Amino acid sequence: MEFLTGVKEKEALEISELLETAETGLCVKVNGAVHTIRDMGTVAFVILRKREGLLQCVYEKGSINIKLKDMKEASTIEVEGILMENEKAPNHIEIQMKKVKILSMPGEDMMPLPVSKWKLNTSLEAKLNYRSISLRNLRERAKFRIQEGLTRAFRDFLYGEGFTEIHTPKIGAKGAEGGANIFKLEYFHRPAVLAQSPQFYKQMMVGVFDRVFETAPVFRAEKHNTKRHLNEYTSLDLEMGYIDGFEDVMAMETGYLQYAMKLLEKEYKKELQILDITLPEADQIPAVHFSEIKEKVSEKYGHRMRNPFDLEPEEEQLISRYAKEEWDSDFVFVTHYPSKKRPFYAMDDPEDTRYTLSFDLLFRGMEITTGGQRIHDYQMLMEKIAARGMETDGMEQYLNTFKHGMPPHGGLGIGLERLTMKLVGEDNVRETTLFPRDLSRLEP
């Protein structure tokens, strides 16, 4: 019998440990996947791929227990050798190999994609079909490290602002946003739907915790086949009570973006360099009324407005261009969206009920956030539901919450994949989605 007392200390070192604690000239042990092998004749460079990047190992014929041909690209190995400095090597260090243990070998000699190349010049379809292989490419992998940083920042920042993290169900009786874009399913002989957002639950929990957030998937049965739409995506959601106005929600998102950019700059420098990313400034973000910015864009760029109640993708691009040219900002809040384009729970502007106290955040030409102030008065909520001719079936628990008092509150949802896409400079949201789900793709 034995007792486990915590995380086991490993003999094999990571790159950061080699850089921080190991001395050159010492014998060390490392492991990793063979990223590529460069055979120079009597000497070969075996490049290992590890979670922190690449590590160069030097193979000299006749001085190691195995032959070079016994190691293949994509095999995993354990190496014992002497740590040396080399300014030309990744991270300026290398291992002079003395002993090699093969941990696993690939079942096929040929890789389906050239993952060891700096840039994976292949089609998006090929990358998605071989997703677990394509992400072994350092640049492809780096996108999702950046995405991790954005999610990590969201959590850390909101914890610091007094938010409670919640986890809400993704199967429900009714969609939170209505409309036809709902995936329907049978739930033990009862009709059910996949959640369009955690909206109802977020609002209900404001009455419990005051401030809540969640990072989770949401589902939209939209028959779009565009570069910006997915049928399942990750939403960074928050809801906050006791607000003075929807501006408090925009200010909270501004704070998050400032925190996220600082975290990326500090903790993800390597990925930023790999992807050649210039982080946007978020010190101050302009906010402009929906109708005002449409007029400004129409006037400056000669754009004819076709839809007075919504923003078309072209208008999002022009508004972002305007914000960059006029205010030198990569971000812009568009406020006071028309009421007919917002869900029933959006609070109307008391000064002009054609508009709502809501907003979208545009980033480099694309909407990445929708948010605003919610109706917190039960009677007002019921009146708006009635005015829209809606049924309340499936919303009883949500509506009952408001019968027993709710504070003024508001919130938002950020599309994680879209935010990542625009930050890393991609033009298709599938590039920054691990395993996309769209009209044609259910695998891998």
NUMIKOL-210903 format. One record per residue (C-alpha): x, y, z; residue in three letters. Coordinates in steps of 0.5 Angstrom, whole numbers. Each point is the difference from the previous one (the first is absolute). Last residue first. Layout:
# NUMIKOL-210903
+-------+-------+-------+---------+
|     u |     v |     w | residuo |
+-------+-------+-------+---------+
|     X |     Y |     Z |     ALA |
...
+-------+-------+-------+---------+
END
This chain:
# NUMIKOL-210903
+-------+-------+-------+---------+
|     u |     v |     w | residuo |
+-------+-------+-------+---------+
|   -27 |    31 |   -72 |     PRO |
|    -6 |     1 |    -3 |     GLU |
|    -6 |     3 |     0 |     LEU |
|     1 |     5 |    -6 |     ARG |
|    -5 |     2 |    -5 |     SER |
|    -4 |     5 |     3 |     LEU |
|     5 |     2 |     5 |     ASP |
|     3 |    -3 |     6 |     ARG |
|     8 |     2 |     1 |     PRO |
|     5 |    -4 |     4 |     PHE |
|     5 |     4 |     3 |     LEU |
|    -3 |     7 |    -3 |     THR |
|     5 |     5 |    -1 |     THR |
|     1 |    -2 |    -8 |     GLU |
|    -8 |    -1 |     0 |     ARG |
|    -1 |     7 |     1 |     VAL |
|     3 |     2 |    -7 |     ASN |
|     4 |     6 |    -1 |     ASP |
|     5 |    -1 |     4 |     GLU |
|     4 |     6 |     3 |     GLY |
|     2 |    -3 |     7 |     VAL |
|    -4 |     5 |     4 |     LEU |
|    -6 |     0 |    -5 |     LYS |
|    -1 |    -8 |     0 |     MET |
|     1 |     0 |     8 |     THR |
|    -6 |     5 |     1 |     LEU |
|    -4 |    -4 |    -5 |     ARG |
|     2 |    -7 |     3 |     GLU |
|    -2 |     3 |     7 |     LEU |
|    -6 |     3 |    -2 |     GLY |
|    -2 |     5 |     6 |     ILE |
|    -6 |     0 |     4 |     GLY |
|    -3 |     6 |     4 |     LEU |
|    -3 |     2 |     6 |     GLY |
|    -5 |     5 |     4 |     GLY |
|    -4 |     1 |     6 |     HIS |
|    -4 |     4 |     4 |     PRO |
|    -2 |    -4 |     6 |     PRO |
|    -5 |    -6 |     0 |     MET |
|    -6 |    -1 |     5 |     GLY |
|    -5 |    -6 |     1 |     HIS |
|    -4 |     0 |    -6 |     LYS |
|     6 |     1 |    -4 |     PHE |
|     3 |    -7 |     2 |     THR |
|    -7 |    -3 |    -2 |     ASN |
|     1 |     3 |    -8 |     LEU |
|     6 |    -5 |     0 |     TYR |
|    -3 |    -6 |     3 |     GLN |
|    -6 |     1 |    -4 |     GLU |
|     4 |     1 |    -7 |     MET |
|    -2 |    -7 |    -3 |     GLY |
|    -7 |     2 |    -2 |     ASP |
|     0 |     8 |     0 |     THR |
|    -3 |     1 |    -7 |     GLU |
|     2 |     6 |    -4 |     MET |
|    -5 |     5 |    -4 |     GLY |
|     6 |     6 |     0 |     ARG |
|    -4 |     4 |     5 |     ALA |
|    -2 |    -5 |     4 |     ALA |
|     7 |    -2 |     2 |     ILE |
|     2 |     8 |     0 |     LYS |
|    -6 |     0 |     6 |     GLU |
|     3 |    -6 |     3 |     MET |
|     7 |     3 |     1 |     LEU |
|    -3 |     7 |     2 |     MET |
|    -4 |    -3 |     6 |     GLN |
|     6 |    -4 |     2 |     TYR |
|     4 |     5 |     1 |     ASP |
|     8 |    -2 |    -2 |     HIS |
|     0 |     2 |    -7 |     ILE |
|     7 |    -1 |    -3 |     ARG |
|     6 |     5 |    -1 |     GLN |
|     4 |    -2 |    -6 |     GLY |
|     4 |    -5 |    -3 |     GLY |
|     3 |    -3 |    -7 |     THR |
|     7 |    -1 |    -1 |     THR |
|     5 |    -2 |    -6 |     ILE |
|    -3 |     4 |    -6 |     GLU |
|     5 |     1 |    -5 |     MET |
|     4 |     5 |    -4 |     GLY |
|     6 |     0 |     4 |     ARG |
|    -4 |    -1 |     7 |     PHE |
|    -7 |     2 |     0 |     LEU |
|    -3 |     0 |     7 |     LEU |
|    -8 |     0 |     0 |     ASP |
|    -4 |     4 |     4 |     PHE |
|    -7 |     0 |     4 |     SER |
|    -4 |     5 |     4 |     LEU |
|    -5 |    -1 |    -6 |     THR |
|    -3 |     5 |    -5 |     TYR |
|    -7 |     1 |    -3 |     ARG |
|    -2 |     2 |     7 |     THR |
|     3 |     7 |     0 |     ASP |
|     2 |     3 |     6 |     GLU |
|    -2 |    -6 |     5 |     PRO |
|     5 |    -4 |    -5 |     ASP |
|    -3 |    -7 |     0 |     ASP |
|     3 |    -5 |     5 |     MET |
|     2 |    -7 |    -4 |     ALA |
|    -4 |    -6 |     3 |     TYR |
|    -4 |    -1 |    -6 |     PHE |
|     6 |    -1 |    -5 |     PRO |
|     3 |     6 |    -4 |     ARG |
|    -1 |     1 |    -7 |     LYS |
|    -7 |     3 |     1 |     LYS |
|     3 |     5 |     5 |     SER |
|     4 |     3 |    -4 |     PRO |
|     8 |     0 |     2 |     TYR |
|     1 |     5 |     5 |     HIS |
|     8 |     0 |     0 |     THR |
|     6 |    -2 |    -5 |     VAL |
|     6 |    -1 |     4 |     PHE |
|     6 |     1 |    -4 |     VAL |
|     7 |    -4 |     1 |     PHE |
|     6 |     1 |    -5 |     ASP |
|     1 |     7 |     2 |     SER |
|     3 |     6 |    -3 |     ASP |
|    -6 |     5 |     1 |     TRP |
|    -1 |     2 |    -7 |     GLU |
|     3 |    -5 |    -4 |     GLU |
|     0 |    -6 |     4 |     LYS |
|    -7 |     1 |     2 |     ALA |
|    -2 |     2 |    -7 |     TYR |
|     3 |    -7 |    -2 |     ARG |
|    -4 |    -3 |     5 |     SER |
|    -6 |     3 |    -2 |     ILE |
|     1 |    -2 |    -7 |     LEU |
|     2 |    -7 |     2 |     GLN |
|    -7 |    -1 |     4 |     GLU |
|    -3 |     3 |    -6 |     GLU |
|     2 |    -5 |    -5 |     GLU |
|    -2 |    -5 |     5 |     PRO |
|    -7 |     3 |     0 |     GLU |
|    -2 |     3 |     6 |     LEU |
|    -8 |     0 |     2 |     ASP |
|    -6 |     4 |     0 |     PHE |
|     1 |     5 |    -5 |     PRO |
|     1 |    -5 |    -5 |     ASN |
|     3 |     2 |    -7 |     ARG |
|     4 |     6 |     2 |     MET |
|     4 |     3 |    -6 |     ARG |
|     7 |     0 |     1 |     HIS |
|     3 |     7 |    -3 |     GLY |
|     6 |    -1 |     5 |     TYR |
|     0 |     6 |     4 |     LYS |
|    -7 |     1 |     0 |     GLU |
|    -3 |    -7 |     1 |     SER |
|     5 |    -1 |     5 |     VAL |
|    -2 |     6 |     4 |     LYS |
|    -7 |    -2 |    -1 |     GLU |
|     1 |    -7 |     2 |     LYS |
|     4 |     3 |     6 |     ILE |
|    -6 |     4 |     2 |     GLU |
|    -5 |    -5 |     0 |     SER |
|     3 |    -5 |     4 |     PHE |
|     3 |     5 |     5 |     HIS |
|     7 |     1 |     1 |     VAL |
|     5 |    -3 |     6 |     ALA |
|     7 |     1 |    -1 |     PRO |
|     5 |    -5 |     4 |     ILE |
|     6 |     3 |     4 |     GLN |
|     6 |    -4 |     3 |     ASP |
|    -2 |    -6 |    -5 |     ALA |
|     6 |     1 |    -5 |     GLU |
|     1 |    -6 |    -4 |     PRO |
|     5 |    -6 |     0 |     LEU |
|     5 |     0 |    -6 |     THR |
|     0 |    -7 |    -1 |     ILE |
|     6 |    -4 |    -4 |     ASP |
|    -3 |    -7 |     1 |     LEU |
|     7 |    -2 |     2 |     ILE |
|     1 |     6 |     4 |     GLN |
|    -7 |     0 |     3 |     LEU |
|     1 |    -7 |     2 |     GLU |
|     7 |     1 |     4 |     LYS |
|    -3 |     6 |     3 |     LYS |
|    -6 |    -4 |     3 |     TYR |
|     1 |     2 |     8 |     GLU |
|     2 |     7 |     0 |     LYS |
|    -3 |     3 |    -6 |     GLU |
|    -6 |    -5 |     0 |     LEU |
|    -1 |     2 |     7 |     LEU |
|     0 |     8 |    -1 |     LYS |
|    -5 |    -1 |    -6 |     MET |
|    -5 |    -4 |     4 |     ALA |
|     0 |     5 |     5 |     TYR |
|    -1 |     6 |    -4 |     GLN |
|    -6 |    -5 |    -4 |     LEU |
|    -3 |    -1 |     7 |     TYR |
|     0 |     7 |     2 |     GLY |
|    -3 |     2 |    -6 |     THR |
|    -5 |    -6 |     1 |     GLU |
|    -2 |     3 |     7 |     MET |
|    -1 |     7 |    -3 |     ALA |
|    -5 |    -3 |    -5 |     MET |
|    -4 |    -3 |     5 |     VAL |
|     0 |     7 |     4 |     ASP |
|    -2 |     3 |    -6 |     GLU |
|    -6 |    -4 |     0 |     PHE |
|    -3 |     5 |     6 |     GLY |
|     1 |     1 |     8 |     ASP |
|     1 |    -8 |     1 |     ILE |
|    -2 |    -3 |     6 |     TYR |
|     1 |    -7 |    -3 |     GLY |
|     5 |    -3 |    -5 |     MET |
|     0 |    -5 |    -5 |     GLU |
|     6 |    -4 |    -4 |     LEU |
|     0 |    -4 |    -6 |     ASP |
|     7 |    -2 |    -4 |     LEU |
|    -4 |    -5 |    -5 |     SER |
|     3 |    -6 |    -4 |     THR |
|    -2 |    -2 |    -6 |     TYR |
|    -5 |    -5 |    -3 |     GLU |
|    -4 |     2 |    -7 |     ASN |
|     6 |     4 |    -2 |     LEU |
|     0 |     7 |    -4 |     HIS |
|     5 |     4 |    -2 |     ARG |
|     3 |    -3 |    -7 |     LYS |
|    -7 |    -1 |    -3 |     THR |
|    -4 |    -6 |    -1 |     ASN |
|    -6 |     2 |     4 |     HIS |
|    -6 |    -4 |     2 |     LYS |
|    -1 |     2 |     7 |     GLU |
|    -1 |    -5 |     5 |     ALA |
|     3 |     4 |     5 |     ARG |
|     3 |    -4 |     6 |     PHE |
|     4 |     3 |     6 |     VAL |
|     7 |    -3 |     3 |     PRO |
|     2 |     2 |     7 |     ALA |
|     4 |     5 |     4 |     THR |
|    -4 |     3 |     6 |     GLU |
|    -1 |     6 |     4 |     PHE |
|    -4 |     3 |     6 |     VAL |
|    -1 |     6 |     4 |     ARG |
|    -5 |     1 |     5 |     ASP |
|     0 |    -7 |     3 |     PHE |
|    -7 |    -2 |     1 |     VAL |
|    -4 |     5 |    -4 |     GLY |
|     5 |     0 |    -5 |     VAL |
|    -1 |    -7 |    -1 |     MET |
|    -7 |     1 |    -3 |     MET |
|     4 |     4 |    -5 |     GLN |
|     5 |    -5 |    -2 |     LYS |
|    -5 |    -5 |     0 |     TYR |
|    -4 |     3 |    -5 |     PHE |
|     6 |     2 |    -5 |     GLN |
|     4 |    -6 |     0 |     PRO |
|     0 |     0 |    -8 |     SER |
|    -3 |    -3 |    -6 |     GLN |
|    -1 |    -6 |     5 |     ALA |
|    -2 |    -7 |    -4 |     LEU |
|    -8 |    -1 |     0 |     VAL |
|    -5 |    -5 |     3 |     ALA |
|    -6 |    -3 |    -2 |     PRO |
|    -2 |    -6 |     5 |     ARG |
|     0 |    -7 |    -1 |     HIS |
|     6 |    -1 |     4 |     PHE |
|     4 |     6 |    -3 |     TYR |
|    -2 |     1 |    -7 |     GLU |
|     4 |     5 |    -4 |     LEU |
|     0 |     7 |    -3 |     LYS |
|     6 |     4 |    -2 |     PHE |
|    -3 |     7 |     0 |     ILE |
|     1 |     5 |    -5 |     ASN |
|    -7 |     2 |    -2 |     ALA |
|    -1 |     6 |     5 |     GLY |
|     0 |     0 |     7 |     GLY |
|     6 |     3 |     4 |     GLU |
|     0 |    -4 |     7 |     ALA |
|    -2 |    -7 |    -4 |     GLY |
|    -5 |    -4 |     3 |     LYS |
|    -1 |    -7 |     4 |     ALA |
|     8 |     0 |     2 |     GLY |
|     6 |    -4 |    -2 |     ILE |
|     6 |     4 |     1 |     LYS |
|     0 |     0 |     8 |     PRO |
|     4 |     5 |     3 |     THR |
|     6 |     1 |     4 |     HIS |
|     2 |     6 |     4 |     ILE |
|     6 |     4 |     2 |     GLU |
|    -1 |     5 |     5 |     THR |
|     2 |     7 |    -1 |     PHE |
|     3 |     5 |     5 |     GLY |
|     5 |     4 |    -5 |     GLU |
|     6 |    -4 |     1 |     GLY |
|    -4 |    -6 |    -2 |     TYR |
|    -2 |     3 |    -6 |     LEU |
|     7 |     2 |    -2 |     PHE |
|     3 |    -7 |     1 |     ASP |
|    -6 |    -3 |    -4 |     ARG |
|     1 |     4 |    -6 |     PHE |
|     7 |     0 |     0 |     ALA |
|     0 |    -7 |     0 |     ARG |
|    -4 |    -1 |    -6 |     THR |
|     4 |     5 |    -4 |     LEU |
|     6 |    -3 |     2 |     GLY |
|    -3 |    -7 |    -2 |     GLU |
|    -1 |     3 |    -7 |     GLN |
|     7 |     3 |     0 |     ILE |
|     2 |    -8 |     1 |     ARG |
|    -5 |    -2 |    -5 |     PHE |
|     3 |     5 |    -6 |     LYS |
|     7 |    -3 |     2 |     ALA |
|    -2 |    -7 |    -2 |     ARG |
|    -1 |     2 |    -7 |     GLU |
|     7 |     4 |     0 |     ARG |
|     4 |    -6 |     4 |     LEU |
|    -3 |    -5 |    -5 |     ASN |
|    -3 |    -6 |     4 |     ARG |
|    -6 |     3 |    -1 |     LEU |
|    -1 |    -3 |    -7 |     SER |
|     1 |    -7 |     3 |     ILE |
|    -6 |     0 |     5 |     SER |
|    -4 |     4 |    -5 |     ARG |
|     1 |    -5 |    -6 |     TYR |
|    -7 |     2 |    -4 |     ASN |
|     1 |     7 |     3 |     LEU |
|     7 |     1 |    -3 |     LYS |
|    -2 |    -3 |    -6 |     ALA |
|    -7 |     4 |    -1 |     GLU |
|     4 |     7 |     2 |     LEU |
|     5 |    -2 |    -6 |     SER |
|     7 |    -1 |     0 |     THR |
|     6 |     5 |     2 |     ASN |
|     2 |    -2 |     7 |     LEU |
|     5 |     6 |     1 |     LYS |
|     6 |    -2 |     4 |     TRP |
|     1 |    -7 |    -3 |     LYS |
|     0 |    -6 |     5 |     SER |
|    -8 |    -1 |    -1 |     VAL |
|     1 |    -2 |    -7 |     PRO |
|    -7 |    -4 |     0 |     LEU |
|    -2 |    -7 |    -1 |     PRO |
|     7 |    -2 |     3 |     MET |
|     3 |    -6 |    -3 |     MET |
|     3 |    -6 |     3 |     ASP |
|    -6 |    -3 |     3 |     GLU |
|    -2 |    -3 |     7 |     GLY |
|     4 |     5 |     3 |     PRO |
|     5 |    -2 |     6 |     MET |
|     0 |     0 |     7 |     SER |
|     4 |     1 |     6 |     LEU |
|     7 |    -1 |    -3 |     ILE |
|     5 |     1 |     5 |     LYS |
|     7 |     4 |    -2 |     VAL |
|     6 |     1 |     3 |     LYS |
|     6 |     5 |     0 |     LYS |
|    -3 |     5 |    -4 |     MET |
|     3 |     7 |     0 |     GLN |
|    -6 |     4 |     2 |     ILE |
|    -1 |     7 |    -3 |     GLU |
|    -1 |     7 |     3 |     ILE |
|    -1 |     7 |    -3 |     HIS |
|    -7 |     0 |     1 |     ASN |
|    -1 |    -3 |    -7 |     PRO |
|     8 |    -1 |    -2 |     ALA |
|     4 |     5 |    -4 |     LYS |
|     3 |     3 |     7 |     GLU |
|     2 |    -7 |     2 |     ASN |
|     1 |    -2 |     8 |     GLU |
|     1 |    -7 |     2 |     MET |
|    -4 |    -5 |     4 |     LEU |
|     3 |    -7 |     0 |     ILE |
|    -4 |    -6 |    -2 |     GLY |
|    -6 |    -5 |     2 |     GLU |
|    -6 |     0 |    -5 |     VAL |
|    -7 |    -3 |     1 |     GLU |
|    -3 |    -1 |    -7 |     ILE |
|    -7 |     1 |    -3 |     THR |
|     0 |    -2 |    -8 |     SER |
|    -3 |     6 |    -4 |     ALA |
|     6 |     0 |    -5 |     GLU |
|     3 |    -6 |     0 |     LYS |
|     6 |    -3 |     5 |     MET |
|     3 |    -7 |    -2 |     ASP |
|     3 |     3 |    -6 |     LYS |
|     5 |     4 |     5 |     LEU |
|     3 |    -6 |     3 |     LYS |
|    -1 |    -2 |     7 |     ILE |
|     5 |     0 |     6 |     ASN |
|     3 |     7 |    -1 |     ILE |
|     7 |     2 |    -2 |     SER |
|     1 |    -4 |    -6 |     GLY |
|    -3 |     5 |    -5 |     LYS |
|    -1 |     7 |     4 |     GLU |
|    -7 |     2 |     1 |     TYR |
|    -1 |     8 |     3 |     VAL |
|    -7 |     1 |     3 |     CYS |
|    -3 |     7 |    -1 |     GLN |
|    -7 |     1 |     4 |     LEU |
|    -6 |     4 |    -3 |     LEU |
|    -6 |     3 |     4 |     GLY |
|    -3 |     0 |     7 |     GLU |
|    -4 |    -6 |    -1 |     ARG |
|     6 |    -4 |    -3 |     LYS |
|     2 |    -1 |    -7 |     ARG |
|     7 |    -4 |    -1 |     LEU |
|     5 |     2 |    -5 |     ILE |
|     5 |    -5 |    -2 |     VAL |
|     6 |     3 |    -3 |     PHE |
|     4 |    -5 |    -4 |     ALA |
|     8 |     0 |     0 |     VAL |
|     4 |    -5 |    -4 |     THR |
|    -4 |     2 |    -6 |     GLY |
|    -4 |     6 |     1 |     MET |
|    -7 |    -4 |     1 |     ASP |
|    -5 |     5 |     2 |     ARG |
|    -5 |    -3 |     4 |     ILE |
|    -7 |     3 |     2 |     THR |
|    -5 |     1 |     5 |     HIS |
|     2 |    -7 |     4 |     VAL |
|    -5 |     0 |     6 |     ALA |
|     2 |     2 |     7 |     GLY |
|     5 |    -2 |     6 |     ASN |
|     5 |     3 |     4 |     VAL |
|     6 |    -3 |     4 |     LYS |
|     6 |     4 |     2 |     VAL |
|     7 |    -1 |     1 |     CYS |
|     4 |     7 |     2 |     LEU |
|     4 |     4 |    -4 |     GLY |
|    -4 |     6 |     0 |     THR |
|    -4 |     1 |     6 |     GLU |
|    -7 |    -2 |     1 |     ALA |
|    -5 |     4 |     4 |     THR |
|    -3 |     6 |    -4 |     GLU |
|     1 |    -2 |    -7 |     LEU |
|     0 |    -7 |     1 |     LEU |
|    -6 |     0 |     4 |     GLU |
|    -4 |     5 |    -5 |     SER |
|     2 |    -5 |    -5 |     ILE |
|    -3 |    -6 |     4 |     GLU |
|     4 |    -5 |     4 |     LEU |
|    -1 |    -8 |     0 |     ALA |
|     1 |    -2 |     7 |     GLU |
|    -7 |     1 |     2 |     LYS |
|    -2 |     3 |     7 |     GLU |
|    -7 |    -4 |     2 |     LYS |
|    -6 |     4 |     1 |     VAL |
|    -3 |    -1 |     7 |     GLY |
|     1 |    -5 |     6 |     THR |
|    -2 |    -6 |    -3 |     LEU |
|     0 |    -6 |     5 |     PHE |
|     2 |    -7 |    -1 |     GLU |
|    -2 |    -7 |     1 |     MET |
+-------+-------+-------+---------+
END
